[in-house]
Amino acid sequence: MLGLKGRIKGHETADYRQRFKIAFAVVLVALSLLLVRLWYLQVIKGPELRQRSENNSVRLRKINSLRGMILDTSGNILVDNQTSFDLIFIPNRPEDKKYAGPALSALYASRSWELPEGLSMIEKAHPFIPSKIDKNISREKLAMIETHTLELPGVAVEVVPIRKYLAGEMIAHIVGYVNEVSQEELEKSNGMYSPGDMVGKYGIEKYYDAYLRGKNGAEQVEVNALGKAVRVLGKIDPTPGYNLVLTIDANLQKVAWEAMKGKSGAVVAMDPRDGSIYAMVSSPGFDPNLFNGGISTANWNALARDPNHPMEQRAISGQYPPGSTYKLMVAAAALEEGLISPSTSFLCTGSFELGNRSYRCWQKHGHGMVNLHRAIVESCDVYFYRIGKMLGVDTIAWYAKKFGFGALTGVDLPREKAGMIPTKEWKMTKFKKPWMMGETISASIGQGFNTVTPLQLASAYSAMANGGTLYRPHIVKRIESPDGRIVKVMKPEKKGSLPVSLQTLESLKGGLWGVVNEKNGTGGALRRPEQDVCGKTGTSQVIGLPAGEKSRRSLQSIRKYQDHALFTCFAPCRNPEIVVAVIVEHGGHGGSAAAPVARKILDAYYDSKKYGGSIPEKKTDNEGHPAKQP
């Protein structure tokens, strides 16, 4: 019996040992697999998993760079930067979209605020990618967001720099404005821009954007479960943009702007010695500060639908018939071609007959016998009808283009237009019709198809004033680093030379001097005691007028059909320092509407020289003359 029990006990022990070994092997294999898995996760997949973990708690946040300042020629700041606050949404969890939108809507509604245009972006937002909800929010909204931060998961306030246009409307068409980069600009930038960047859209801001914008920085920020920043882990500081010093004189710009108050048109004042632009006004203007943080739909519609077109840069893209200011180019062509001499005279009876049509002179009863000098001084149309017929349109066009008309000046501003100087070939190509002699007659006094910009007019008269050199006009004087180091100086750039002799130029200048200083001159508004101003008036029709006097008067009583007024001048006549071109839309006669504007600018220029750069306040009458003291 005992033997049987012993055998059974021995058998159980052997069986237990076998089972234990099997169990141990299974456990050992399981532990081995676990260790292999841990090794795989730690060693092989470790970096990837670590990155995923950090992405859930660490964000890379862009730090916008400060755009460079824009200053006038004396160092007065025209454009600076200021702090702004934008409302952004960065979903940290899927449920953030569900709660943030309704909570934010409720907060805005409780204060009767208009819901932000970017509210819909909450539903479209991607994890960890910021979406802009509201721009340039007020301090009141900022306080509200910060107070209710726990109720707004994923909603944050971003501090961003925006532009501050200190001179407002007065300088808007020169400096332009910035706005958020568009999708099209992003695609064309080759990585130069990133979403949300503010870029130049117009004016100097656009033309010199590469210099002004600087380089963005970045920082690594640890955030909590609500997406709120806890601490900064690392930072790359942004690099500010370069500063631009302009050739613009802020004092002269202000005088020009105020002289055009209530008028539509443009003014350009420039240095004929190198092409520097002292002042450039396009009226009416707009407030570039409206574009800070994105212009509202209401403000944009108001600007876009304004019949006076305040967004148009008339000084470089307004294309106007040059009227009698063009007569100097026709005179230069006739002198150089040997068709006339300064003493050549024609009889003006008040009209010029060509076929069965009569072309009027502005002087209804005629000027009598006039030579070139008197024809310029009194702006006799008949004289120029005659020499225009002798020249032909193609010869006139060749000389006009040498004066810079019909081509871009190359000024450092975007959206410049070239104007139009017609030829026989041009008309045949465009209209499939031959050129008519009557069209040459109109072209001879700056009418018909002829159009020029105010800047082209100033540039052409600058070349006459300086002895025949055509310079490229420029707005920027130099580029400086943020610490004041000079990066680049804009040197005068010669574009060409006038194909006329000094003798011809002297004849033209003599006529221009007489326009202002002689008894019958049409530019008497610029007559100064020093007798140092040369100028030319111009009046250009905006529509073909009927032959009947009564019908003409009736049509011209409607403002949009009234003539444009032009005046271009330079001073002093010997060794000129300043050229001024003025166009007043529908202003009537150049001598009465445009010349007084030029007078204010010239007076301010000379006062500035006299008083060391400052311009004293002056009261003037409607024609620009000093007002009489009571």
C-alpha positions in Angstrom: 0.0 0.0 0.0 2.8 2.4 0.9 4.6 1.5 -2.3 1.5 2.5 -4.3 1.3 5.9 -2.6 4.9 6.6 -3.1 4.6 5.8 -6.8 1.6 8.2 -7.1 3.4 11.0 -5.2 6.5 10.7 -7.5 4.3 10.8 -10.6 2.5 14.0 -9.3 5.8 15.7 -8.6 7.2 15.0 -12.1 3.9 16.2 -13.7 4.0 19.4 -11.6 7.6 20.1 -12.6 6.7 19.6 -16.3 3.7 22.0 -16.0 5.9 24.5 -14.1 8.5 24.5 -16.8 5.8 25.1 -19.5 4.3 27.9 -17.5 7.7 29.4 -16.9 8.5 29.3 -20.6 5.2 31.0 -21.5 5.8 33.7 -18.9 9.4 34.1 -20.2 8.2 34.4 -23.8 5.6 37.0 -22.8 8.2 39.0 -20.8 10.5 38.8 -23.8 7.8 40.0 -26.1 7.0 42.9 -23.7 10.7 43.8 -23.5 11.0 43.7 -27.3 7.9 45.9 -27.6 9.2 48.4 -25.0 12.6 48.4 -26.8 10.8 49.1 -30.1 8.7 51.9 -28.7 11.6 53.5 -26.8 14.4 53.1 -29.3 12.8 52.7 -32.8 9.6 54.8 -32.4 10.8 57.0 -29.5 11.6 60.2 -31.4 8.3 60.0 -33.4 6.2 59.5 -30.2 8.2 62.1 -28.4 7.4 64.6 -31.2 3.7 63.7 -31.0 3.7 64.3 -27.3 5.4 67.7 -27.7 2.9 68.7 -30.4 0.1 68.2 -28.0 1.7 70.6 -25.4 4.1 72.8 -27.3 3.3 75.2 -30.1 5.5 77.1 -32.5 4.2 80.7 -32.6 5.2 83.3 -35.2 6.4 86.7 -34.0 5.7 89.3 -36.6 8.5 91.6 -37.5 8.1 95.4 -37.3 7.9 97.1 -40.7 10.4 99.8 -41.3 9.4 103.5 -40.7 8.9 105.9 -43.6 10.2 109.4 -43.1 10.2 112.6 -45.1 13.4 114.3 -46.4 14.0 116.1 -43.1 13.5 113.0 -40.9 9.9 113.6 -39.9 8.1 110.3 -39.3 5.3 109.8 -41.8 4.6 106.1 -41.1 5.3 104.2 -37.8 4.0 101.1 -36.0 1.6 100.6 -33.2 0.4 97.6 -31.1 -2.8 95.9 -32.1 -4.7 92.8 -30.7 -6.2 90.1 -32.9 -8.5 87.4 -31.8 -7.4 83.9 -33.0 -8.7 80.3 -32.6 -6.3 77.3 -32.2 -8.3 74.1 -31.5 -6.4 71.9 -29.0 -9.1 69.3 -28.7 -11.9 68.2 -31.1 -14.6 69.5 -28.7 -13.1 73.0 -28.7 -14.9 73.8 -32.0 -18.2 72.8 -30.3 -18.0 75.2 -27.4 -15.9 78.2 -28.6 -18.2 79.5 -31.3 -21.4 79.6 -29.3 -19.6 81.0 -26.3 -18.0 83.8 -28.2 -21.2 84.6 -30.0 -23.0 84.9 -26.7 -20.4 87.2 -25.3 -20.6 89.5 -28.3 -24.4 89.5 -28.3 -24.5 90.3 -24.6 -22.8 93.6 -25.4 -24.6 94.2 -28.7 -21.4 94.0 -30.7 -21.5 93.0 -34.3 -20.3 89.4 -34.7 -16.8 89.2 -36.2 -16.5 88.2 -39.9 -14.0 85.5 -39.0 -16.4 83.7 -36.6 -17.2 81.1 -39.3 -13.5 80.1 -39.3 -14.0 78.3 -36.0 -15.8 75.4 -37.8 -13.2 75.2 -40.5 -10.2 75.4 -38.2 -7.5 72.7 -38.3 -5.9 71.3 -35.1 -3.0 73.5 -33.8 -3.3 75.9 -36.8 -4.4 79.5 -35.8 -7.4 81.0 -37.6 -8.0 84.7 -37.3 -11.5 85.6 -35.9 -11.4 89.3 -35.3 -8.7 91.9 -36.1 -7.5 95.0 -34.3 -10.0 94.5 -31.4 -10.7 97.3 -28.9 -9.4 97.4 -25.4 -12.9 96.6 -24.2 -13.1 93.4 -26.3 -9.6 92.5 -25.1 -10.7 92.8 -21.4 -13.8 90.7 -22.1 -11.8 87.9 -23.7 -9.3 87.8 -20.9 -12.0 87.8 -18.3 -13.9 84.8 -19.9 -10.8 82.9 -21.0 -11.9 79.6 -19.3 -15.2 79.7 -21.2 -13.4 80.0 -24.6 -11.3 77.0 -25.2 -8.9 77.5 -28.1 -9.5 81.2 -28.2 -6.5 83.4 -27.7 -5.4 87.0 -28.1 -2.4 87.6 -30.4 -0.4 90.8 -30.1 0.6 92.1 -33.6 2.1 95.4 -34.9 0.1 97.4 -37.3 0.8 100.6 -39.3 0.2 104.1 -38.1 -0.1 106.6 -40.9 0.6 109.8 -39.1 -0.1 112.1 -42.1 -3.4 110.3 -43.0 -5.0 111.4 -46.3 -2.3 113.9 -47.1 0.3 111.3 -47.9 -2.0 108.3 -48.6 -1.3 108.0 -52.4 2.4 108.1 -51.8 2.9 105.7 -48.9 -0.1 103.4 -49.7 -1.2 100.8 -47.2 -0.7 97.2 -46.1 -3.1 94.3 -45.7 -3.0 90.6 -45.1 -1.2 88.5 -47.8 -3.6 86.9 -50.3 -3.6 83.3 -51.4 -2.4 84.3 -54.8 0.5 86.3 -53.3 1.4 83.3 -51.1 1.6 81.0 -54.1 3.8 83.4 -56.0 6.1 84.3 -53.1 8.3 81.1 -53.2 8.1 80.8 -49.4 8.9 84.5 -48.8 5.4 85.0 -47.2 3.5 82.9 -44.6 -0.2 82.9 -43.9 -1.3 86.0 -41.9 1.7 88.1 -43.0 1.0 91.8 -43.6 2.3 93.0 -47.0 2.4 96.2 -49.0 -0.6 96.5 -51.2 -0.2 100.0 -52.6 2.2 102.9 -52.9 5.7 102.9 -51.3 4.5 100.1 -49.0 4.1 97.8 -52.0 7.0 99.0 -54.2 9.5 98.7 -51.3 7.9 95.8 -49.5 11.0 93.6 -49.6 13.0 96.4 -47.7 10.2 97.4 -45.3 8.8 94.1 -44.0 11.8 92.6 -42.2 12.0 88.9 -41.1 9.5 87.2 -38.8 10.7 85.5 -35.6 9.3 82.5 -33.7 8.9 81.1 -30.2 8.1 77.6 -28.7 5.3 78.0 -26.2 4.1 75.3 -23.8 0.3 75.4 -23.5 -2.2 73.8 -21.1 -5.3 71.7 -22.0 -7.2 74.9 -22.8 -4.6 76.0 -25.2 -3.4 78.8 -23.0 0.3 79.6 -22.9 2.1 78.4 -19.8 5.8 79.3 -20.6 8.2 80.1 -23.4 10.6 77.3 -24.1 12.6 78.9 -26.9 12.7 82.1 -29.0 14.1 83.5 -32.2 13.8 87.3 -32.3 12.3 88.9 -35.4 14.4 91.3 -37.5 12.8 94.7 -38.1 12.6 96.1 -41.7 14.6 98.9 -43.2 13.6 102.5 -42.8 12.9 104.6 -45.9 13.8 108.3 -46.1 11.8 110.0 -48.9 12.5 113.0 -51.1 9.1 114.3 -50.0 9.1 117.6 -48.0 6.2 117.1 -45.5 5.7 120.9 -45.2 5.4 121.4 -48.9 3.2 118.3 -49.2 0.8 119.8 -46.6 0.7 123.1 -48.5 -0.1 121.3 -51.8 -2.7 119.1 -50.1 -4.5 122.1 -48.6 -4.3 124.0 -51.9 -6.2 121.2 -53.6 -8.9 121.0 -50.8 -12.3 120.7 -52.4 -10.8 120.0 -55.8 -10.3 116.8 -57.8 -6.9 116.6 -59.6 -3.2 116.3 -58.9 -0.1 118.2 -58.0 3.5 117.2 -58.6 6.5 119.3 -57.4 9.9 118.1 -58.2 13.6 119.1 -58.4 14.6 119.4 -62.1 18.2 118.9 -61.2 17.9 115.2 -60.3 14.3 114.1 -60.4 13.6 114.2 -56.7 9.9 114.6 -55.9 9.2 117.3 -53.3 5.4 116.8 -53.1 2.8 114.7 -54.9 -0.9 115.1 -54.2 -3.8 113.2 -55.6 -7.1 114.7 -54.6 -9.5 113.5 -53.2 -7.6 111.0 -51.0 -8.4 108.3 -48.4 -7.3 107.4 -44.9 -4.8 104.5 -45.1 -5.5 103.8 -41.4 -8.8 102.3 -42.5 -6.8 99.3 -43.8 -5.2 98.5 -40.5 -6.2 95.0 -39.5 -8.4 94.7 -42.7 -10.8 97.3 -44.0 -14.5 96.8 -43.2 -16.9 96.0 -46.0 -18.8 99.2 -45.3 -15.7 101.4 -45.6 -14.4 99.6 -48.7 -17.8 100.0 -50.4 -17.8 103.7 -49.6 -14.4 104.1 -51.2 -15.1 101.9 -54.2 -18.4 103.6 -55.0 -17.4 107.2 -54.5 -17.9 108.9 -57.8 -14.8 111.1 -57.2 -12.6 107.9 -57.1 -10.5 108.7 -54.0 -8.4 105.5 -54.5 -7.1 106.6 -57.9 -3.5 107.9 -57.8 -4.1 110.7 -60.3 -0.5 112.0 -60.2 0.8 108.9 -61.9 -2.2 107.1 -63.4 -4.6 110.0 -64.2 -4.4 110.5 -68.0 -5.5 113.9 -69.2 -5.3 115.8 -72.5 -2.4 118.2 -71.9 -4.0 121.1 -73.6 -1.8 124.2 -74.2 1.0 122.9 -72.0 1.7 120.6 -75.0 2.3 123.6 -77.3 5.9 123.8 -76.1 6.7 120.4 -77.6 5.1 121.3 -80.9 7.1 124.6 -81.0 10.3 122.7 -80.2 9.6 120.2 -83.1 8.9 123.1 -85.6 12.1 125.0 -84.6 14.3 121.9 -84.7 12.8 120.8 -88.1 13.6 124.2 -89.5 9.9 124.9 -90.4 9.9 128.2 -88.4 12.2 130.6 -86.6 11.3 132.6 -83.4 10.3 135.5 -85.7 8.0 133.5 -87.9 4.5 135.1 -87.7 1.0 134.1 -88.6 -2.3 135.9 -88.7 -4.8 134.8 -86.1 -8.4 136.0 -86.9 -10.0 133.8 -84.2 -10.3 130.6 -86.3 -8.4 128.3 -88.6 -10.2 126.9 -91.7 -9.5 123.4 -92.9 -11.8 122.0 -95.6 -15.3 122.7 -94.6 -14.5 122.9 -90.9 -13.5 125.9 -88.7 -11.1 125.4 -85.7 -11.5 128.0 -83.1 -8.9 130.0 -81.1 -9.7 130.6 -77.5 -9.5 134.3 -78.3 -12.8 134.7 -80.1 -11.7 137.9 -82.0 -8.2 136.6 -82.7 -4.7 137.8 -81.7 -3.7 139.5 -85.0 -0.2 138.9 -86.3 1.7 136.8 -83.8 5.3 135.4 -83.7 6.4 132.4 -81.7 7.0 134.3 -78.5 3.7 136.0 -78.4 1.9 132.7 -79.5 3.3 131.1 -76.3 2.7 134.1 -74.0 -1.0 134.5 -75.1 -1.5 130.8 -76.0 -2.7 131.4 -79.5 -4.3 128.3 -80.8 -4.2 129.3 -84.5 -0.5 129.7 -84.5 -0.1 126.1 -83.4 -2.8 124.8 -85.7 -0.6 126.1 -88.5 2.7 124.7 -87.4 1.1 121.4 -86.4 -0.2 121.0 -90.0 3.3 121.7 -91.3 4.8 119.1 -89.0 2.3 116.3 -89.3 1.3 114.0 -86.5 4.1 111.5 -86.7 6.8 114.2 -86.3 4.9 115.8 -83.4 4.7 112.4 -81.8 8.4 111.6 -82.2 9.4 114.8 -80.4 6.7 114.4 -77.8 8.0 110.9 -76.9 11.5 112.3 -76.6 10.1 114.6 -73.9 8.9 111.5 -72.1 5.3 111.4 -73.1 3.6 108.1 -74.1 5.9 106.0 -71.8 6.3 105.2 -68.1 8.6 107.6 -66.3 9.9 104.8 -64.1 8.9 106.4 -60.8 9.3 104.1 -57.8 5.6 103.7 -57.3 3.2 100.9 -58.6 0.3 101.4 -61.0 1.9 104.1 -63.2 0.3 104.6 -66.6 1.9 105.8 -69.8 -0.6 108.1 -71.4 -1.1 108.2 -75.1 0.7 109.9 -78.0 -1.0 109.0 -81.2 0.5 108.2 -84.6 -0.9 107.2 -88.0 0.2 103.6 -87.4 -1.4 103.6 -83.9 -4.8 104.7 -85.3 -4.8 102.2 -88.1 -3.9 99.4 -85.7 -6.5 100.3 -83.1 -9.4 101.5 -85.2 -8.6 100.2 -88.7 -9.0 103.8 -90.0 -6.6 106.2 -91.6 -5.4 109.3 -89.8 -7.2 112.6 -90.7 -5.6 116.0 -91.0 -8.2 117.4 -88.7 -6.9 115.1 -86.0 -3.4 116.6 -86.4 -4.9 120.1 -85.9 -6.4 118.9 -82.5 -3.2 117.2 -81.5 -1.3 120.4 -82.1 -2.9 122.0 -79.1 -2.8 118.9 -76.9 -6.3 117.7 -77.6 -7.7 114.7 -79.5 -6.2 111.3 -78.6 -3.3 112.9 -76.6 -3.2 112.1 -72.9 -0.4 112.6 -70.3 -0.1 112.1 -66.6 0.7 115.0 -64.2 4.1 113.4 -63.4 5.0 113.2 -67.1 4.1 116.9 -67.5 6.4 117.8 -64.5 9.2 115.6 -65.9 9.0 117.1 -69.4 9.1 120.7 -68.1 12.0 119.7 -65.8 14.0 118.6 -68.8 13.3 122.0 -70.5 14.2 123.8 -67.2 17.6 122.0 -66.6 18.9 122.3 -70.2 17.7 119.1 -71.8 18.2 116.2 -69.4 15.3 113.8 -68.7 15.7 112.2 -65.2 13.9 109.3 -63.8 11.6 110.8 -61.1 12.0 109.2 -57.6 10.3 109.3 -54.2 12.8 107.4 -52.0 16.0 109.3 -51.1 17.8 106.5 -49.2 17.3 103.3 -47.3 18.5 102.9 -43.7 18.9 100.0 -41.3 16.9 100.1 -38.0 20.1 101.4 -36.3 20.5 104.3 -38.8 23.2 102.7 -41.0 22.8 103.8 -44.7 22.1 100.8 -46.8 21.4 102.4 -50.2 21.4 106.0 -51.6 19.2 106.6 -54.6 21.4 108.5 -57.2 20.0 110.6 -60.0 19.3 108.4 -63.0 19.4 110.0 -66.5 16.8 108.5 -68.9 17.6 110.6 -72.0 18.3 114.0 -73.5 15.9 116.3 -75.4 16.7 116.4 -79.1 16.7 120.1 -79.2 19.4 122.8 -79.2 20.1 125.2 -76.3 19.0 128.0 -78.7 15.6 126.3 -79.0 15.3 125.9 -75.3 16.1 129.5 -74.7 13.4 130.5 -77.1 10.9 128.3 -75.3 12.0 129.6 -71.9 11.6 133.2 -73.1 8.0 132.4 -74.0 7.4 130.7 -70.6 8.8 133.7 -68.8 6.4 136.0 -70.7 3.4 133.8 -69.9 3.9 134.8 -66.2 5.5 138.2 -66.3 4.3 140.0 -69.5 1.1 142.1 -69.5 -0.9 139.8 -71.8 0.5 136.6 -70.4 -2.1 133.9 -69.3 -0.2 133.0 -66.1 -0.2 136.3 -64.2 -1.2 134.5 -61.0 2.4 133.5 -60.6 3.8 136.9 -61.1 6.3 137.7 -58.3 8.3 140.9 -57.6 11.4 138.9 -58.4 10.0 138.0 -61.9 11.6 134.6 -61.5 8.9 132.2 -62.6 8.4 130.6 -66.0 5.2 128.8 -66.7 2.4 127.7 -69.1 -1.3 127.6 -68.7 -3.5 124.9 -70.2 -7.2 124.2 -70.7 -8.2 120.8 -72.0 -11.6 119.8 -73.2 -13.1 116.5 -71.9 -15.7 116.2 -74.6 -16.2 117.3 -78.2 -18.3 120.5 -78.2 -21.0 121.4 -80.7 -20.4 124.3 -83.1 -23.3 126.5 -81.9 -22.3 128.9 -79.1 -25.6 128.3 -77.2 -25.2 124.6 -77.3 -21.6 124.8 -76.2 -22.5 127.0 -73.2 -25.4 124.7 -72.2 -23.1 121.6 -72.3 -20.3 123.3 -70.4 -22.7 124.3 -67.6 -22.7 120.6 -66.6 -19.7 120.0 -64.3 -18.5 116.7 -65.8 -18.3 118.3 -69.2 -16.3 121.3 -68.0 -12.7 121.8 -69.1 -9.8 120.6 -67.0 -7.4 123.4 -65.9 -3.6 122.9 -66.1 -0.6 124.9 -65.1 3.1 123.9 -65.2 5.9 126.2 -64.1 9.5 126.3 -62.9 11.6 128.7 -60.8 13.8 130.5 -60.8 14.0 130.8 -64.6 17.8 130.8 -64.5 19.2 127.7 -62.6 15.7 126.3 -61.7 15.3 124.4 -58.4 11.6 123.5 -58.5 9.0 122.4 -61.1 5.3 122.4 -60.3 2.6 120.7 -62.4 -1.1 121.2 -61.4 -4.2 119.7 -62.9 -7.6 120.6 -61.6 -10.4 118.5 -63.0 -13.3 120.4 -64.5 -11.7 123.6 -63.1 -12.1 125.7 -66.3 -9.1 127.9 -67.2 -5.6 127.0 -66.2 -4.7 130.6 -65.3 -7.6 131.0 -62.9 -8.0 127.5 -61.4 -4.6 125.7 -61.5 -2.1 128.6 -61.4 -3.2 129.8 -57.9 -2.5 126.3 -56.6 1.0 126.4 -58.1 1.5 129.9 -56.6 0.9 128.6 -53.1 3.4 125.9 -53.5 6.1 128.1 -54.9 5.6 130.7 -52.2 5.8 128.0 -49.6 9.0 126.6 -51.2 10.7 130.0 -51.1 9.4 130.7 -47.5 10.9 127.3 -46.5 14.3 128.3 -47.8 14.0 131.7 -46.1 13.0 130.4 -42.7 15.3 127.4 -42.6 12.9 124.6 -43.6 9.7 125.7 -41.7 6.8 127.4 -43.5 5.0 130.1 -41.6 1.2 130.2 -41.6 -0.2 132.6 -44.3 -3.7 133.7 -45.1 -4.4 133.9 -48.8 -7.3 134.8 -51.0 -8.9 132.4 -53.5 -6.3 133.2 -56.1 -3.3 132.4 -53.9 -2.4 136.1 -53.2 -1.7 137.2 -49.7 -5.0 138.3 -48.0 -5.4 141.9 -47.2 -5.2 142.8 -43.5 -8.4 144.4 -42.1 
